[in-house]
């Protein structure tokens, strides 16, 4: 039953940790996500799901037909329990590609064919409880009395010898649909969840990874579901001292009017700043400009920055602050062109954030900088600082991934800044992938 799987991918990607720091990222999903579930179902039509387990008789599944009235779908949060799905009068058709081989001195094919599996008047009621397994991943529980599936009609139409035999046992097929799907749901969903990575690569060249472990239990109310993620960036292979990171405040959600809310704390931004600092010095190529643009080289030369390779390092981890006025940062860097003395630059800059698809993109505004080696007029300092900080924008051109499934995009985003954190509210849009999906067994 793929009608509920999309919801679990919204609360997955995920494992848990007992560390004390506040969550870097929090996500709230509200009851309005029901519309997204229907979009997800429609997006599955005509997509082939490959099954690459050689022991399985079925090699691929394609949903070729789906008919359902949105008014016949009920999705609700159960306070302090989990999610309840109720579907009435659903009609579907699945195309199953079968193939079975046996090995006896050499490989023999004993079955190959297609089965069209159709259901009409399908009714389902599923209550899903959510917890964490011993390894910290999200786990679901579907009790025997919490799942009921039935249908007015179940039919198969097959090709191949084995398929024709299957078609003769109509009562057995309906019994399988009614009695075997519910017990299969829990292990199927948990198997998918345990394979989801809790780490995302933010910048491969600097080996910067972002940890999306759950940092606390999932909280469910009658109108929403809240998840807290560690949201900690680190240099691959290096331990992180979380006590050295400015914590900020845990994001607080006060609304349920939108489909989704994402809260991001100072801990997330300062953890990222610490990781960039620990990733070591970097190099920036300062081009030699011609014509009117050559004035830029003159301005940079005034503060000891020449065309060619520029070595840059953070002298300490930048400090990120979030207030109701917005997002700001203090950055201290040391730059050195070949054959030149090093230049110390201290910058204060304001930042904004925007969402594109499922990625958070920092937007750096014009910095205010001081060059400690000499006094320079403001325009020269700003010109130098822009060149030095240019690499930051280039690093994050593709943004920082937010824990959402690949097919989902964040739209209509509105940002609200608070003391120590920010909250972005918006909607989710489902954009089906064109490529086939793999489903392992």
N, C-alpha and C positions, 0 to 999 in steps of 0.2 A: 504494500500500500504506500505508494509514493506521495500520497496526499499530505502526509504528516512529516515526511523526511526533511523537507525544506526548513521547517521550523527548528529541527535539531541541528542543522548546519548553521543556523543563526546563533545557536548557543554552544557551538563547538569550536573547533580549531585549537584545542584547549586542553590543558591539564591544570592541576591546582598546586599551590605551594603554601607552606605555613609561615612564610616570612612576614615580618611585622610591618614593613613600609606600606603606606596607603597605595591603593591601586593607581597605576598610571593612566588607565583607560577604564571607563565604565560605559556600558551599553544598556539602554532600556528599550525593550520592544513592547508595543502596546497592542490592544485588541484589534486595532486597525490593520494588523498584519494579515488578517483573513483574506483581504483582497489580493495580497501578494501571493498567498498560497494558491489561489485560483489561477493567477497568471503563471505560476510555476507549473501547474498541472497542464495548462494549455501549451506551454513551451516544451513539454515532453513529447507531444504528439509528433510522430514520424522521426523521432530520434532513436537510433539504434544503440543499445547497451550491450557491449560485448562481455561474454563470460569466458575467461581465459583458463578456467580449471578443466584439465583434460578428463577428469573423472565425471564431469557433468554431462548428462545427455543433451541438455539445452546449451547451445553455443552463443546465441544472441536473442535479445528480446526487443521488439519494437512496438510501442503503443501506437496503433494505427487509427483508433477512434476513441473519442471521449466526449460524452454528452452529459451535462449536469447543469441544473438550474442553480445559480448562486444562492437563491433563497432557500435551497434545500441543503445548504452547507452551514453548519454551526460550529464555530471555533470559540472557545472561551478559556480563560485562565481560572483555575481552581485555587482559591486562597490557601497558601502554604502547602499545596500539594503538587500541582503541575498543570498539564495542558489536557483539555478534553476536546476531542473531535467527534462530530456526528455528521454523517453523510447519508442522504436519502435519495433514492431513485436515480442512481448513477448507472449509465450504460457505457460499456467499454469493449474494445477489441484489441487483442495482443497477437502479434505474429511471432511465433517461436521457431527459430531455426535449430533443428535437431541434427546431431551427428554423434555416433558412438563407434569406437574402434576397440578391438581386443587384440592382445599380443599373444600369438601362438606360433613360435618360430619366426613368424613375420607378422606385420600388422594387417588385420582383417577388418573391413568396415562392415558392421552388422546392421547399421541403421543410418539413414540420411533422409531428411525430408523437412516439411514445414507443417506446423500446427497452428491453425487460427483458433484462438481461445477467446470466446465472447461471453459477456455477462450482461444481463438486463435486470433492472430493478434492484440494483445492489444497495444494501443498507449496512452501515458500519458505525459502531460506537467504540471509541478507543480513549481510555484515560491513561496518560503517561506521567509517571513520577520520575523526577530527576534527582540524581545524587552524584557522588564521586566515588570511583573505584579506588582500591588501595594504591594504585600508581598515580592517582590524582586526576585522571581523565574524567570527563563527563560520562556518566552512565545513565541509562534509562531502565525503568522497570515497568513492565506491562503485566499486571496480574491476570490470573485465569478468569476472574470475574470482571476484569476491566476492559475486555476486548470481546466484542460480539460482531460477527460478519455473516451476512446471509444474502441470498439473491433469489429473485423469482425464477430466473432461468440461467443455466450455465451450459454452454455447448462447445464442442470441439469439431473441427473439420481438418483432416490431416491428409498428407501424402506419405508414401512409403509404407512398407509392411507393418512396422511397429506402430506407426501413426494410425493405420486402419484398425489395429487391435485396440488402441486407446479409445477410438471413437465408439467402440461397442460398449464400453463400460461407462455410460452416462451417469449412473447413480454414484459410481465411485469417484468420478470427476467432481460432482457437486459436493460429495462428502469431503473430499480433499479441500475444496475451496472453503467450505464452512468450518472445518475442524482444524486444518493444518496451517492456515495463513497466520492466525493470531499467535500461535506459539513460535512461528518463524520470525515475527516482526522484531522482538526484543534482541535476539542474537544478531539479526541482520543489521539493525541500527547501531548496536554497540560495536560490531565489527568495523563498520564504517568510521565511527567516532575514534576508535583507538588508533586508526591508521593516519589520522589527521595530524600534521606537524604543528607543534606549538611554537616553532621558530620561523620567522620570515627574514629574508635577506633584504637589507635596506640599501647597502652599498657594497658590491662585491669587491671592488678594488681596495677599499679600506677594511674589508672583512667585518662590516658592521651588521649585526643581527638584532632582531627585535623579538623578545620573549612574550608570547601571548598566553602564558599559563593563567588559569583561573587563580585568583588570589583569595577567594572566599566562596562560600556556598551561594548557589543561585537563590534569589529572593523572588517569590511569586505572590502577587496580590490578585484581587479579582479583576484588575484592569491592566496589569502590566507584569513584565518579567525583567528583572535587573541582573546583570552579570558584571562582575568586577575582574579585570584582567591586570596582570602584573605590569605589562607595558614597559619593560625595562630593556633598553638598548645596551649592547656590550660589544667589545671586540672579540671576535671568535677565539675561543680557547682561553680567554682571560677571566679570572674571577672578578666579581663586582662587590665592592664594599658599599652596601646600600646606606650605611650610616653616614657616609661622606656626601650623600646626595641630598640637596635641599628638598624636603618632602612636600611642601605646599599643603593643600587641603584635599580631602576626598571629595570628588564631585557629588553634588546633591541635585537630584531631579525633583522638580516641583509640579510638572505637568504630565498629562497623558493625551494631549490634543493631537499630537503628530504620531506618525507610524513608528519612528525611531528617534532616539536621543543618544548622542555620544558625548560623554564628559571626559575631558582631558585635564589632568592636574599638572602643577609645576613639577612634580616628581618625574613625569614622562619627559618633559622638555629638558630638565636638568640632568636626567639620566642620559639623554641623547647627547647633551653638551659634554658630559664627563667622558662618554665613549669616544667622541670625536677628539677630545683632548688626549686620551690615552692611546689613540690610534697612531700618534706620532706626527712628526713634521710632514709637510707635503710640498709639492712644487707647482708653481703657476708659471705659464709661459706668457710674458708680457710682450706683445707684438710691437714692431716698429711701424708706426703709422706715418702716412704721407699726406701731403696737402694740408688742408685746414685742420685735420685731425691730429697733426703732429704736435699741436699745442698740448695734447694730453700727455705726450712723452716729456714735454718740457715741465709740466706740472709735477709729474711723477719724479723726474730727475731732481727737482728742487728738494724732494725729501729722500733722495738717495736710492730711488728705484729706477733702474735702467732697463731698456729693452733686453730680452733674453730670459734666461731661467731665473725665477725668483723663488727662493726658499722661504717658506712661511711656517711658523709654529706658534701654537697657542702657549702663552707663558703660564697660564692656569686655566682651569675649566671655566667656561663662560657661566655667568649667572643669569638665569631666566626668571622673570617675575610676571605674574598675571594679576591684574587689578581690574576694577570696573572700567578703568580708562583704556584697557587693552593689554597687549602682550609686549614686553620690552626685554632687552638683553644688554649685558655689559660684556664686552669682548676685549681682551688684551692679547695682542699678537706681536711677534718679532719677525721682521722681514729682512732679507739680505740678498742683494744682487751680487753676482760674481765680481770680485775685486772691490766691493764697496763695504763700508761699515754697516753693521746692522742698524735697523731703525725700529724703535719701539712705538707702537701705536695703540692707543686706548680708545675704544669706540662705544658709544651708547646708541642703540638703534631700536626703533619701534618695528613691530612685526604684526602681520595679520595672518589669518589662515583661510584657506578655501578648500572645498571638496571637489574633486573630479573623479567620477566613478566611485571606486572604493578606496581612494587615496587622499590623505591629508597633505596639502601642499603649503609650506610656509612661504609667506610673501614678505621680503625684507624691504622696508622703506628706506629713504635716504638717511644714512648714518651721520651722527655728530661725533667727530673724532678729534683727538689731540695727538700730535706727534711730539714725543718727549725729548727728542734730541735738539730741537730748535723751534722757534716760534714762526709759524707760517700763517698767512691769512687764511680765513675759513674756506674759501673756494678751493685752494690748493689741497688743504687737508681732506676735504670731502672727495676731491678727485682721486687722491691716493687711496682713500679708504674704499671707494667704489671698486677700484681695481683689485684691492686685497680681498674684499669680501665677495667678489664676483664668483669665486669658486663655490661658495655656499649655495647660491641660487642654482648653479649648474649641478651640484650634487643632488639636489632635491627636485630637479626638473620633473621626475616621474613620481614624486611625492612619497609619503610614508604610508605603507599599507595599513588599513584599519581592518580589524577582524570581521570580514564579511565574506561569504562564499563568492567564487569567481563570477557567477552569473548575475550578481546583484550590484546595482549602482546607487549611490547616495544622490538624491536630487532635492531641489527646493530647500537648500540648506540655509538656516538662519543661525548666526552665532551670537551668544550672549556671554559677556565676560563678567566673572565674579572674582572675589578676593581669593587667590590661590588656585583657581581653576576656571575653565571655560566649558560651556555646554553648546553643542550644535544640534538643533532639531531639524528634522526633515522627513522625507519619504524615501521609500526604496522602489527601484524600478528593476524589473526582471528582464534581462537581455540574454536569450538562450545562446549558448555556444554553438558554433557551426559544426565542430568536430564531434566525433562519437565519444561517448563516455565509456570507461572500463568499469566493470563490476566484477571484482574477484570473488572467489569462493573459498 
